[in-house]
């Protein structure tokens, strides 16, 4: 209390000093006119004297430094400064006006102490600041012993800061949400002083400011706060698999403390529809196949796909792709919709089909009838995609002029504008189409049919009346010799009427079973609303030949033609038969043909003959077709005893006609003749030269006569005397074998001679090469008990020269005694 009184007196003293400068002098006038100077100056002087006397008695205490408001974090250290000059009284610190003590160590407060570098510094030091240290602090000095007044410092506010606890999200670290359903996420931060500030961050670490509400609650200690922040979300696909963060911080700790929450958002399918194939430049050509793909993104995955065309369900088990196999113009501008659903809901997407197709007329043009001066409109109603380009053409005499390019064409009817109009429509990539119509001028009819017509008497006759009539005739009447024809009264007549293009009308008068009285002058009368037209028509009979004359002429022509054809066929057959009778069969012997290996083991060897002629050709000529069936077989002198059967000409074949599958002919036919290919390793003798015969020497039997130049010859019989060296046959029943005509020994008149091959010691014929013997290639003949002394050994092909080629036929037949007979024929 003493300190307070000292402080009060000091305050009053200061107030008194403060009023002195405001004093001013006053002058007052007294009686006698004298001015007397009176003022407060006297009082001031008196006070000044008192002060001077007091000052010389003590010095005033004052604060050189007073404490200031401060903030301190829990656990830190803080110092509140207090420095006093001319300190005379006792100094103490108060907290919330409660004295802490006058000693520097402040007994009872372990963390508190007054520190200073000298006797004037009494700063308050607080260590390990706690929340209890929060309050108002003041430095006070009591009055001195000499009457010094007490002094007090200003209040210093010490604010203790407490960092908030880590935030906590009430819903936890994971939450499931559904798109379109709002969701509140609450984050709580406890124990902050001052209250924590809560900030929300989305998955992209961007601060969320919308739909955030915060609430502060004072805790039970009355100093700390609990902060609640509520974030209201409308979940969407963008939030799926994203993490939101709640950050809490205050001035005690600027490092944010965080809590996170992970979102799993369930949403309906996000559908995207597109063309996979079939589209060209944004359009689908008509007739193409279109594939439309429907993709989606959803959580959870889709369960069903449904397709619609113009809201009509598409039949089929289509899933993510639909196929329109044949796109037509009916699909143009059609909406194709794909609908996909999952457990959350259903969504869809659609696309419009743009079909490109050729132009087609919805409605074709029709002829128009109009009066002169009237206006008519022609409409070209065409469907096409893209939109068809239209041209109007007028088919004028001598030229075609373009009259417009719009779908509708207006025409002022007159003689120049009347005529045939053509509408042409075209679409790029497709053929151009056209439709035409004629603008007719209404008027009286005009008959244009022939004035003379012909009909056959006795037959149905038609008389035609062709007229140009716009508008169509109201009626058409027929007259015969001035009398109107009535089909009701005269059943021999019938009237037919037919409308033709270009405004033509044809009326036909039909006369059934015409007679001579029906021929004559007819009159056709045509009437419409604009006038009448008449035309005389002369019907004349047709003069023709009688029917029976025509039938006789046709029949005669057929008979003559058939006779001529038969005559040609008969002549042709006779000529062919005669040419065949003049032909003679040929046997070709060619020494240059190939040697056949199979001849070494053949059953009957072939005979190689050389019959030299003057022209070096060899022919076997058989002129008789009859063979003796009773002549005893005669052997061949060169081949040993070989009994021959009765041989008929029709049993005789040539090598080209031989069909034995075991027989292989190495020859082949060329345009020039038969060519034989020699076996491998065989070289034909150098003295043999083969020449093809001229074309006229070829036989009709398919064999070919060849000329051979060789020194080897066979002696001909002297009795033959033939200069052409041709083996001849006779037509006598006792005809000898063809081989005997070679001039070799055979039977005579004196009896049969012993053949040379049957003689005990036959001498080799020097004129015949042994290789031409039948035993050369026949093992059966070589092994016969009757043989030659000097045989050719065919076991050594290298040492034995190969024979020239030959043609033969092997044949076997029973003899007269029933035993088999072997023969070799040439």
LUMVO-855841 format. One line per field, with one value per residue (C-alpha): residue in one letter; chain; x, y negated, z. Coordinates in steps of 0.05 Angstrom, whole numbers, plus 5000, padded with zeros to 4 digits. Layout:
<atoms>
lumpa	A_... .
segu	A_... .
px	X_... .
py	Y_... .
pz	Z_... .
</atoms>
This chain:
<atoms>
lumpa	X_X_X_X_X_X_X_X_X_X_X_X_X_X_X_X_X_X_X_X_X_X_X_X_X_X_X_X_X_X_X_X_X_X_X_X_X_X_X_X_X_X_X_X_X_X_X_X_X_X_X_X_X_X_X_X_X_X_X_X_X_X_X_X_X_X_X_X_X_X_X_X_X_X_X_X_X_X_X_X_X_X_X_X_X_X_X_X_X_X_X_X_X_X_X_X_X_X_X_X_X_X_X_X_X_X_X_X_X_X_X_X_X_X_X_X_X_X_X_X_X_X_X_X_X_X_X_X_X_X_X_X_X_X_X_X_X_X_X_X_X_X_X_X_X_X_X_X_X_X_X_X_X_X_X_X_X_X_X_X_X_X_X_X_X_X_X_X_X_X_X_X_X_X_X_X_X_X_X_X_X_X_X_X_X_X_X_X_X_X_X_X_X_X_X_X_X_X_X_X_X_X_X_X_X_X_X_X_X_X_X_X_X_X_X_X_X_X_X_X_X_X_X_X_X_X_X_X_X_X_X_X_X_X_X_X_X_X_X_X_X_X_X_X_X_X_X_X_X_X_X_X_X_X_X_X_X_X_X_X_X_X_X_X_X_X_X_X_X_X_X_X_X_X_X_X_X_X_X_X_X_X_X_X_X_X_X_X_X_X_X_X_X_X_X_X_X_X_X_X_X_X_X_X_X_X_X_X_X_X_X_X_X_X_X_X_X_X_X_X_X_X_X_X_X_X_X_X_X_X_X_X_X_X_X_X_X_X_X_X_X_X_X_X_X_X_X_X_X_X_X_X_X_X_X_X_X_X_X_X_X_X_X_X_X_X_X_X_X_X_X_X_X_X_X_X_X_X_X_X_X_X_X_X_X_X_X_X_X_X_X_X_X_X_X_X_X_X_X_X_X_X_X_X_X_X_X_X_X_X_X_X_X_X_X_X_X_X_X_X_X_X_X_X_X_X_X_X_X_X_X_X_X_X_X_X_X_X_X_X_X_X_X_X_X_X_X_X_X_X_X_X_X_X_X_X_X_X_X_X_X_X_X_X_X_X_X_X_X_X_X_X_X_X_X_X_X_X_X_X_X_X_X_X_X_X_X_X_X_X_X_X_X_X_X_X_X_X_X_X_X_X_X_X_X_X_X_X_X_X_X_X_X_X_X_X_X_X_X_X_X_X_X_X_X_X_X_X_X_X_X_X_X_X_X_X_X_X_X_X_X_X_X_X_X_X_X_X_X_X_X_X_X_X_X_X_X_X_X_X_X_X_X_X_X_X_X_X_X_X_X_X_X_X_X_X_X_X_X_X_X_X_X_X_X_X_X_X_X_X_X_X_X_X_X_X_X_X_X_X_X_X_X_X_X_X_X_X_X_X_X_X_X_X_X_X_X_X_X_X_X_X_X_X_X_X_X_X_X_X_X_X_X_X_X_X_X_X_X_X_X_X_X_X_X_X_X_X_X_X_X_X_X_X_X_X_X_X_X_X_X_X_X_X_X_X_X_X_X_X_X_X_X_X_X_X_X_X_X_X_X_X_X_X_X_X_X_X_X_X_X_X_X_X_X_X_X_X_X_X_X_X_X_X_X_X_X_X_X_X_X_X_X_X_X_X_X_X_X_X_X_X_X_X_X_X_X_X_X_X_X_X_X_X_X_X_X_X_X_X_X_X_X_X_X_X_X_X_X_X_X_X_X_X_X_X_X_X_X_X_X_X_X_X_X_X_X_X_X_X_X_X_X_X_X_X_X_X_X_X_X_X_X_X_X_X_X_X_X_X_X_X_X_X_X_X_X_X_X_X_X_X_X_X_X_X_X_X_X_X_X_X_X_X_X_X_X_X_X_X_X_X_X_X_X_X .
segu	A_A_A_A_A_A_A_A_A_A_A_A_A_A_A_A_A_A_A_A_A_A_A_A_A_A_A_A_A_A_A_A_A_A_A_A_A_A_A_A_A_A_A_A_A_A_A_A_A_A_A_A_A_A_A_A_A_A_A_A_A_A_A_A_A_A_A_A_A_A_A_A_A_A_A_A_A_A_A_A_A_A_A_A_A_A_A_A_A_A_A_A_A_A_A_A_A_A_A_A_A_A_A_A_A_A_A_A_A_A_A_A_A_A_A_A_A_A_A_A_A_A_A_A_A_A_A_A_A_A_A_A_A_A_A_A_A_A_A_A_A_A_A_A_A_A_A_A_A_A_A_A_A_A_A_A_A_A_A_A_A_A_A_A_A_A_A_A_A_A_A_A_A_A_A_A_A_A_A_A_A_A_A_A_A_A_A_A_A_A_A_A_A_A_A_A_A_A_A_A_A_A_A_A_A_A_A_A_A_A_A_A_A_A_A_A_A_A_A_A_A_A_A_A_A_A_A_A_A_A_A_A_A_A_A_A_A_A_A_A_A_A_A_A_A_A_A_A_A_A_A_A_A_A_A_A_A_A_A_A_A_A_A_A_A_A_A_A_A_A_A_A_A_A_A_A_A_A_A_A_A_A_A_A_A_A_A_A_A_A_A_A_A_A_A_A_A_A_A_A_A_A_A_A_A_A_A_A_A_A_A_A_A_A_A_A_A_A_A_A_A_A_A_A_A_A_A_A_A_A_A_A_A_A_A_A_A_A_A_A_A_A_A_A_A_A_A_A_A_A_A_A_A_A_A_A_A_A_A_A_A_A_A_A_A_A_A_A_A_A_A_A_A_A_A_A_A_A_A_A_A_A_A_A_A_A_A_A_A_A_A_A_A_A_A_A_A_A_A_A_A_A_A_A_A_A_A_A_A_A_A_A_A_A_A_A_A_A_A_A_A_A_A_A_A_A_A_A_A_A_A_A_A_A_A_A_A_A_A_A_A_A_A_A_A_A_A_A_A_A_A_A_A_A_A_A_A_A_A_A_A_A_A_A_A_A_A_A_A_A_A_A_A_A_A_A_A_A_A_A_A_A_A_A_A_A_A_A_A_A_A_A_A_A_A_A_A_A_A_A_A_A_A_A_A_A_A_A_A_A_A_A_A_A_A_A_A_A_A_A_A_A_A_A_A_A_A_A_A_A_A_A_A_A_A_A_A_A_A_A_A_A_A_A_A_A_A_A_A_A_A_A_A_A_A_A_A_A_A_A_A_A_A_A_A_A_A_A_A_A_A_A_A_A_A_A_A_A_A_A_A_A_A_A_A_A_A_A_A_A_A_A_A_A_A_A_A_A_A_A_A_A_A_A_A_A_A_A_A_A_A_A_A_A_A_A_A_A_A_A_A_A_A_A_A_A_A_A_A_A_A_A_A_A_A_A_A_A_A_A_A_A_A_A_A_A_A_A_A_A_A_A_A_A_A_A_A_A_A_A_A_A_A_A_A_A_A_A_A_A_A_A_A_A_A_A_A_A_A_A_A_A_A_A_A_A_A_A_A_A_A_A_A_A_A_A_A_A_A_A_A_A_A_A_A_A_A_A_A_A_A_A_A_A_A_A_A_A_A_A_A_A_A_A_A_A_A_A_A_A_A_A_A_A_A_A_A_A_A_A_A_A_A_A_A_A_A_A_A_A_A_A_A_A_A_A_A_A_A_A_A_A_A_A_A_A_A_A_A_A_A_A_A_A_A_A_A_A_A_A_A_A_A_A_A_A_A_A_A_A_A_A_A_A_A_A_A_A_A_A_A_A_A_A_A_A_A_A_A_A_A_A_A_A_A_A_A_A_A_A_A_A_A_A_A_A .
px	5000_5058_5084_5016_5013_5083_5064_5002_5040_5091_5033_5003_5070_5075_5006_5024_5085_5044_4996_5050_5062_4989_4990_4984_4989_4929_4926_4873_4855_4841_4811_4852_4867_4928_4940_4962_4999_4970_4981_4993_5065_5072_5046_5094_5152_5132_5126_5191_5225_5194_5216_5286_5289_5258_5305_5364_5335_5328_5332_5271_5268_5252_5252_5307_5275_5207_5183_5147_5095_5126_5108_5144_5136_5128_5196_5233_5265_5242_5269_5227_5272_5268_5321_5313_5354_5363_5331_5317_5261_5252_5239_5195_5159_5086_5048_4976_4986_5014_5083_5137_5188_5241_5302_5337_5331_5256_5251_5193_5197_5251_5246_5241_5298_5318_5381_5422_5491_5491_5450_5402_5382_5327_5303_5257_5284_5236_5265_5228_5166_5102_5031_5025_5073_5022_5000_5011_5078_5098_5162_5150_5196_5175_5188_5255_5274_5282_5212_5225_5159_5146_5142_5110_5126_5075_5043_5078_5036_5072_5036_5055_5048_5031_5038_4976_4975_4977_4909_4862_4810_4748_4729_4796_4851_4806_4736_4690_4646_4595_4594_4538_4529_4557_4606_4632_4704_4721_4791_4806_4867_4872_4914_4937_4949_4931_4880_4908_4895_4871_4883_4857_4898_4872_4908_4946_4968_4924_4891_4816_4780_4708_4659_4705_4678_4721_4699_4739_4727_4762_4790_4779_4844_4815_4877_4883_4835_4807_4798_4748_4748_4693_4704_4641_4656_4614_4655_4668_4711_4767_4772_4780_4845_4865_4891_4867_4910_4891_4946_4945_4992_4996_5048_5081_5103_5100_5118_5050_5026_4986_4934_4913_4852_4848_4786_4757_4700_4649_4621_4577_4612_4642_4623_4660_4633_4672_4677_4728_4722_4678_4683_4715_4723_4671_4619_4600_4590_4526_4536_4598_4606_4610_4642_4625_4666_4639_4692_4681_4716_4679_4686_4665_4673_4613_4565_4523_4525_4463_4459_4403_4391_4340_4321_4305_4344_4394_4387_4451_4503_4544_4588_4640_4632_4572_4574_4526_4541_4504_4497_4439_4410_4358_4414_4430_4423_4406_4430_4469_4470_4513_4488_4533_4513_4546_4525_4526_4483_4476_4505_4506_4537_4512_4537_4501_4511_4527_4516_4540_4496_4480_4424_4354_4290_4237_4186_4199_4180_4112_4088_4055_3998_3990_3961_4005_4027_4016_4071_4087_4137_4178_4205_4266_4256_4323_4351_4426_4483_4520_4467_4461_4479_4421_4419_4358_4366_4317_4320_4312_4316_4390_4417_4409_4409_4419_4358_4374_4408_4357_4310_4249_4245_4192_4173_4131_4096_4102_4123_4197_4195_4150_4186_4223_4259_4312_4332_4402_4426_4497_4535_4611_4634_4568_4536_4492_4416_4364_4289_4250_4183_4150_4114_4055_4015_3941_3905_3861_3879_3919_3916_3983_3967_3976_3919_3925_3927_3926_3892_3886_3817_3791_3835_3829_3846_3864_3856_3896_3882_3942_3931_3967_3918_3933_3890_3869_3809_3740_3719_3742_3691_3698_3658_3654_3628_3596_3562_3584_3608_3574_3606_3541_3501_3556_3594_3645_3678_3716_3747_3810_3841_3912_3951_4022_4080_4091_4016_3997_3933_3920_3851_3848_3787_3790_3751_3739_3740_3744_3707_3709_3653_3696_3748_3738_3741_3740_3740_3771_3742_3779_3749_3776_3757_3800_3773_3762_3803_3781_3822_3800_3836_3831_3833_3856_3858_3926_3936_3974_3987_3941_3963_3968_4019_4062_4060_4079_4139_4165_4158_4195_4253_4261_4262_4314_4359_4355_4372_4433_4459_4449_4485_4546_4550_4547_4600_4646_4640_4654_4715_4742_4730_4764_4825_4830_4828_4886_4928_4975_5002_5075_5125_5183_5251_5300_5370_5381_5327_5344_5367_5321_5353_5290_5305_5360_5307_5249_5209_5215_5267_5248_5273_5316_5314_5348_5319_5359_5324_5349_5330_5359_5290_5261_5188_5145_5083_5022_4970_4926_4878_4866_4909_4909_4887_4907_4980_5030_5074_5141_5202_5248_5316_5354_5324_5327_5267_5210_5141_5094_5019_4967_4972_4916_4927_4880_4924_4985_5004_5061_5102_5062_4998_5028_4995_5033_5048_5113_5137_5170_5181_5234_5211_5168_5134_5152_5123_5179_5168_5185_5250_5283_5327_5386_5401_5457_5525_5502_5533_5500_5546_5578_5556_5482_5446_5372_5330_5258_5214_5176_5106_5073_5107_5073_5019_4950_4964_5009_5076_5132_5176_5248_5307_5371_5438_5479_5524_5490_5441_5399_5401_5335_5307_5324_5254_5225_5259_5226_5262_5229_5254_5185_5159_5095_5036_4991_4916_4922_4896_4963_4998_5065_5091_5114_5182_5194_5187_5253_5286_5305_5297_5229_5185_5181_5145_5192_5176_5197_5270_5309_5313_5380_5369_5353_5417_5467_5524_5496_5545_5539_5508_5560_5510_5471_5498_5490_5461_5401_5387_5326_5372_5409_5359_5318_5346_5296_5323_5395_5384_5353_5386_5391_5434_5492_5563_5584_5532_5535_5546_5497_5523_5578_5542_5607_5639_5577_5555_5483_5432_5397_5326_5269_5194_5161_5102_5105_5050_5037_4983_4971_4995_4958_4980_4960_5029_5049_5080_5126_5134_5168_5135_5159 .
py	5000_4954_4965_4948_4883_4864_4878_4834_4776_4781_4780_4719_4685_4700_4673_4609_4601_4612_4556_4503_4492_4477_4418_4348_4276_4231_4155_4122_4046_4016_3949_3889_3918_3955_4024_4076_4138_4201_4272_4345_4331_4322_4388_4418_4384_4410_4481_4478_4458_4517_4565_4542_4552_4623_4644_4629_4678_4746_4776_4805_4881_4898_4956_4956_5019_5049_5119_5130_5181_5245_5314_5378_5449_5501_5525_5464_5409_5338_5274_5214_5153_5102_5049_4995_4931_4897_4958_4941_4990_5064_5097_5156_5190_5206_5257_5241_5189_5242_5226_5277_5250_5198_5244_5258_5333_5329_5384_5431_5423_5469_5448_5374_5327_5254_5245_5185_5162_5106_5078_5044_5106_5149_5189_5248_5314_5372_5439_5498_5459_5496_5479_5454_5398_5365_5298_5224_5205_5137_5109_5066_5023_4999_4929_4910_4892_4818_4816_4839_4858_4931_4948_5003_5027_5040_5109_5158_5214_5281_5326_5399_5435_5509_5549_5589_5664_5701_5695_5754_5769_5796_5841_5876_5885_5917_5901_5927_5878_5880_5830_5780_5792_5736_5754_5716_5727_5700_5685_5668_5634_5632_5592_5534_5467_5427_5469_5510_5490_5550_5551_5604_5627_5670_5725_5674_5637_5579_5542_5556_5492_5506_5542_5539_5520_5513_5512_5494_5523_5500_5557_5569_5534_5471_5456_5507_5519_5575_5560_5597_5590_5623_5632_5647_5684_5705_5766_5777_5820_5768_5785_5859_5887_5818_5799_5736_5705_5667_5620_5587_5533_5470_5417_5464_5510_5491_5561_5589_5653_5697_5751_5785_5821_5864_5862_5919_5891_5936_5905_5923_5943_5886_5909_5890_5913_5911_5942_5997_6010_5995_5919_5882_5806_5806_5844_5916_5937_5974_6049_6047_6081_6035_6054_6010_6016_5998_5989_5969_5954_5970_5993_6047_6078_6079_6137_6130_6097_6079_6050_6009_5981_5924_5949_6018_6074_6110_6185_6223_6237_6175_6151_6096_6098_6098_6116_6090_6139_6101_6026_5999_5930_5947_5941_5870_5822_5880_5876_5935_5936_5979_5988_6017_6030_6050_6053_5978_5961_5958_5910_5907_5873_5866_5852_5831_5871_5831_5878_5860_5888_5874_5827_5853_5819_5820_5798_5796_5736_5736_5701_5634_5604_5529_5469_5418_5365_5408_5427_5499_5529_5592_5625_5670_5712_5748_5785_5794_5788_5741_5694_5703_5648_5633_5605_5589_5597_5577_5620_5565_5577_5582_5572_5585_5525_5522_5490_5496_5532_5531_5588_5548_5515_5463_5456_5402_5443_5420_5449_5438_5469_5527_5592_5649_5632_5678_5679_5707_5724_5744_5765_5769_5840_5865_5865_5807_5819_5780_5774_5736_5703_5665_5599_5600_5540_5554_5549_5582_5653_5668_5734_5760_5831_5856_5838_5903_5971_6043_6106_6178_6200_6257_6240_6193_6123_6065_5992_5944_5872_5839_5770_5718_5693_5651_5660_5730_5737_5737_5787_5817_5837_5879_5870_5915_5883_5828_5874_5877_5946_5976_6037_6055_6056_6086_6142_6148_6085_6071_6006_6005_5942_5937_5879_5873_5830_5758_5742_5792_5832_5890_5913_5980_6003_6079_6114_6187_6235_6178_6182_6141_6097_6075_6042_5969_5900_5893_5828_5818_5761_5739_5688_5657_5594_5550_5574_5629_5664_5709_5751_5797_5864_5909_5983_6024_6100_6135_6177_6242_6310_6368_6409_6475_6444_6422_6492_6526_6479_6491_6567_6568_6528_6576_6637_6607_6588_6657_6691_6648_6666_6740_6737_6704_6757_6815_6784_6774_6846_6874_6832_6852_6927_6923_6889_6943_6999_6967_6964_7022_7039_7025_7060_7017_7048_6998_7020_6959_6974_6989_7057_7086_7122_7163_7197_7238_7277_7271_7332_7325_7281_7229_7234_7178_7176_7132_7130_7083_7046_7000_6941_6972_6981_7044_7060_7118_7116_7158_7150_7209_7211_7286_7338_7413_7453_7520_7507_7545_7501_7486_7469_7410_7429_7380_7399_7474_7520_7475_7503_7449_7451_7430_7355_7308_7238_7212_7245_7208_7146_7098_7075_7011_7052_7101_7098_7150_7117_7156_7126_7058_7018_6966_6927_6866_6829_6760_6718_6745_6818_6870_6859_6914_6900_6948_6979_6951_6970_6991_6957_6974_6998_6942_6970_6964_6901_6892_6844_6826_6842_6788_6773_6808_6874_6877_6929_6921_6974_6929_6963_6925_6948_6930_6933_6965_6958_7020_7069_7128_7162_7224_7265_7265_7325_7328_7351_7289_7240_7181_7116_7079_7129_7132_7194_7212_7254_7291_7301_7376_7425_7459_7395_7406_7372_7301_7320_7367_7310_7285_7335_7385_7460_7488_7543_7554_7598_7657_7658_7620_7606_7610_7541_7513_7508_7584_7606_7643_7596_7533_7483_7412_7367_7318_7270_7264_7233_7281_7225_7225_7298_7314_7351_7287_7263_7326_7372_7426_7432_7428_7487_7529_7594_7570_7508_7477_7494_7423_7390_7320_7319_7269_7281_7231_7168_7129_7176_7186_7128_7109_7124_7071_7054_7094_7102_7169_7205_7266_7314_7386_7434_7509_7550_7602_7657_7618_7595_7524_7489_7428_7380_7316_7270_7208 .
pz	5000_5015_4945_4917_4957_4935_4864_4873_4901_4846_4797_4828_4825_4752_4741_4776_4733_4673_4688_4697_4622_4613_4662_4632_4657_4671_4678_4721_4725_4794_4814_4796_4727_4749_4720_4770_4742_4773_4747_4764_4754_4826_4841_4791_4823_4890_4866_4830_4894_4930_4877_4876_4950_4945_4889_4928_4980_4935_4863_4828_4809_4737_4689_4638_4604_4614_4595_4528_4506_4483_4458_4477_4456_4508_4530_4508_4550_4555_4588_4607_4611_4669_4682_4736_4745_4814_4846_4919_4938_4934_4864_4851_4792_4792_4751_4741_4798_4844_4872_4859_4909_4918_4917_4852_4860_4872_4922_4909_4834_4809_4736_4752_4770_4763_4725_4707_4690_4742_4800_4753_4712_4742_4681_4695_4665_4655_4636_4606_4592_4605_4592_4665_4649_4605_4638_4651_4681_4714_4744_4808_4851_4920_4949_4976_5046_5028_5003_4932_4901_4880_4806_4764_4693_4640_4638_4592_4563_4559_4510_4513_4446_4441_4376_4359_4361_4293_4259_4254_4201_4232_4173_4175_4123_4069_4047_3992_3956_3901_3846_3853_3928_3972_4027_4088_4109_4179_4203_4277_4308_4385_4435_4394_4425_4388_4352_4295_4223_4180_4105_4056_3996_3939_3901_3859_3923_3906_3963_3968_3988_3969_4013_4074_4143_4207_4280_4343_4412_4476_4515_4589_4609_4581_4540_4485_4428_4387_4313_4269_4193_4150_4075_4035_3970_3911_3889_3815_3772_3780_3855_3844_3873_3897_3966_4003_4057_4120_4146_4215_4240_4283_4302_4352_4297_4224_4201_4181_4212_4165_4160_4094_4068_4005_3961_3921_3880_3848_3785_3726_3661_3621_3550_3487_3419_3355_3286_3279_3204_3143_3146_3088_3096_3152_3111_3103_3030_3018_3018_3062_3129_3189_3255_3315_3378_3447_3501_3573_3638_3702_3775_3785_3715_3668_3671_3607_3538_3499_3429_3398_3329_3331_3401_3373_3408_3364_3364_3376_3429_3415_3471_3459_3383_3337_3263_3210_3154_3098_3108_3067_3056_3109_3160_3140_3199_3243_3315_3341_3417_3463_3534_3589_3661_3726_3799_3805_3745_3670_3619_3544_3483_3413_3343_3279_3216_3153_3094_3025_2969_2897_2877_2865_2847_2901_2850_2776_2735_2702_2640_2650_2610_2614_2577_2545_2596_2657_2706_2721_2770_2758_2820_2818_2881_2889_2948_2954_3002_2998_2973_2897_2849_2803_2732_2690_2615_2561_2499_2448_2373_2355_2425_2499_2545_2620_2654_2728_2785_2841_2857_2833_2765_2749_2676_2642_2588_2516_2451_2467_2537_2520_2507_2541_2606_2636_2709_2720_2790_2808_2870_2870_2859_2831_2761_2742_2737_2700_2693_2640_2632_2576_2583_2535_2511_2513_2447_2395_2373_2311_2273_2247_2224_2153_2107_2068_2103_2077_2101_2077_2058_2100_2158_2218_2195_2240_2220_2264_2280_2315_2344_2385_2437_2499_2539_2523_2476_2505_2451_2385_2332_2269_2206_2144_2080_2120_2171_2243_2264_2325_2355_2388_2324_2281_2318_2262_2289_2354_2376_2421_2451_2477_2508_2484_2509_2486_2488_2434_2433_2386_2368_2331_2291_2288_2231_2246_2185_2136_2071_2007_2032_2091_2047_2030_2060_2136_2176_2245_2287_2351_2400_2464_2503_2457_2389_2339_2284_2227_2180_2122_2120_2059_2073_2013_2005_2002_1938_1954_1922_1939_1998_1960_1911_1969_2000_1934_1925_1996_1989_1922_1950_2009_1962_1915_1972_2004_1938_1928_1998_1986_1919_1951_2005_1955_1910_1968_1992_1923_1914_1981_1968_1901_1931_1985_1932_1894_1956_1974_2043_2054_2097_2118_2127_2157_2174_2217_2268_2341_2362_2415_2473_2481_2413_2446_2484_2436_2419_2343_2312_2262_2192_2164_2089_2041_1972_1930_1876_1824_1867_1931_1963_1994_1988_2005_1962_1979_1926_1943_2000_1994_2028_2015_2073_2042_2022_2063_2105_2076_2119_2112_2084_2127_2194_2195_2195_2217_2199_2178_2188_2139_2140_2124_2103_2156_2209_2185_2225_2224_2283_2289_2298_2348_2416_2457_2524_2529_2464_2468_2405_2414_2353_2352_2296_2271_2215_2171_2189_2242_2280_2320_2379_2384_2452_2494_2467_2398_2338_2271_2215_2177_2109_2127_2106_2119_2078_2088_2028_1991_2015_1956_1975_2044_2051_2078_2131_2172_2152_2119_2061_2072_2024_2047_2015_2031_1998_2029_1983_1978_1914_1879_1844_1771_1756_1785_1740_1774_1761_1816_1869_1900_1935_1898_1918_1870_1873_1857_1908_1906_1923_1954_2016_2005_2031_1972_1924_1950_1901_1954_1941_1952_1924_1848_1798_1809_1882_1943_1947_2010_2041_2052_2126_2126_2092_2136_2125_2098_2074_2095_2044_2028_2000_2065_2128_2187_2228_2183_2201_2244_2293_2308_2359_2373_2428_2410_2340_2364_2409_2353_2335_2264_2259_2226_2235_2246_2292_2318_2391_2421_2491_2476_2454_2453_2404_2362_2317_2329_2275_2237_2259_2233_2236_2247_2275_2318_2310_2328_2304_2306_2247_2210_2257_2318_2338_2348_2289_2291_2235_2218_2169_2135 .
</atoms>
